Amino acid sequence: MSKARATTRSRHVRGSHWIDTRFWTVGASYMHRLVRTPEGWRVSAISIHRLYEEGDRAVLAAAADRVEAAAK
């Protein structure tokens, strides 16, 4: 039996990421691919279509560094 699948989109998403006074904001739409499992619908893939960016994208790497340091 094949699994049920679906596709959905989140439009006009604005995500802001801050570390201290540094920020990165991205405006985008997301495409989500879903698969139905015995536990319910689950996301199997996400793709982003960036519409605009503001600030410093390096904030993402700084956040990853903080997570890694906290895990030690």
PLY file of the C-alpha trace (Angstrom):
ply
format ascii 1.0
element vertex 72
property float x
property float y
property float z
element edge 71
property int vertex1
property int vertex2
end_header
0.00 0.00 0.00
1.44 3.41 -0.94
1.54 6.22 1.58
-0.71 9.25 1.20
1.22 12.38 0.28
0.35 16.08 0.13
1.95 19.43 -0.62
1.17 22.72 1.07
2.61 26.22 1.06
3.20 28.87 3.72
3.07 32.25 2.02
4.37 35.59 3.20
6.48 34.31 6.08
8.74 36.81 7.85
11.30 35.29 10.19
13.54 37.44 12.39
16.57 35.97 14.12
18.37 37.99 16.83
21.58 37.57 18.82
22.22 40.56 21.07
21.91 43.54 18.69
22.67 41.56 15.51
19.77 40.32 13.41
18.86 38.59 10.18
15.34 38.79 8.77
14.12 36.79 5.82
10.85 37.11 3.93
9.89 33.97 2.08
7.36 31.38 1.12
7.83 27.72 2.06
6.75 24.58 0.23
6.09 21.63 2.54
5.89 18.03 1.37
3.90 15.83 3.72
3.46 12.10 4.15
0.76 10.38 6.18
2.07 7.93 8.76
0.24 5.83 11.37
0.98 8.68 13.82
-0.53 11.31 11.47
0.79 13.74 8.86
4.55 14.40 8.97
6.76 16.82 7.05
9.07 14.94 4.68
10.71 17.97 3.00
10.71 21.76 3.11
11.95 24.19 0.48
12.22 27.96 0.80
11.78 30.65 -1.82
13.43 33.78 -0.41
11.77 37.04 -1.33
14.07 39.38 0.59
16.69 39.48 3.36
17.75 42.18 5.80
20.65 42.24 8.24
23.48 39.79 8.80
23.01 36.16 7.72
26.05 35.23 9.86
23.66 35.35 12.85
22.67 31.78 11.91
26.25 30.53 12.24
26.62 32.39 15.55
23.46 30.69 16.84
24.78 27.26 15.79
28.06 28.01 17.59
26.13 28.87 20.78
24.15 25.62 20.60
27.32 23.59 20.08
29.06 25.32 23.01
26.07 24.74 25.29
26.03 21.02 24.40
29.58 20.51 25.66
0 1
1 2
2 3
3 4
4 5
5 6
6 7
7 8
8 9
9 10
10 11
11 12
12 13
13 14
14 15
15 16
16 17
17 18
18 19
19 20
20 21
21 22
22 23
23 24
24 25
25 26
26 27
27 28
28 29
29 30
30 31
31 32
32 33
33 34
34 35
35 36
36 37
37 38
38 39
39 40
40 41
41 42
42 43
43 44
44 45
45 46
46 47
47 48
48 49
49 50
50 51
51 52
52 53
53 54
54 55
55 56
56 57
57 58
58 59
59 60
60 61
61 62
62 63
63 64
64 65
65 66
66 67
67 68
68 69
69 70
70 71
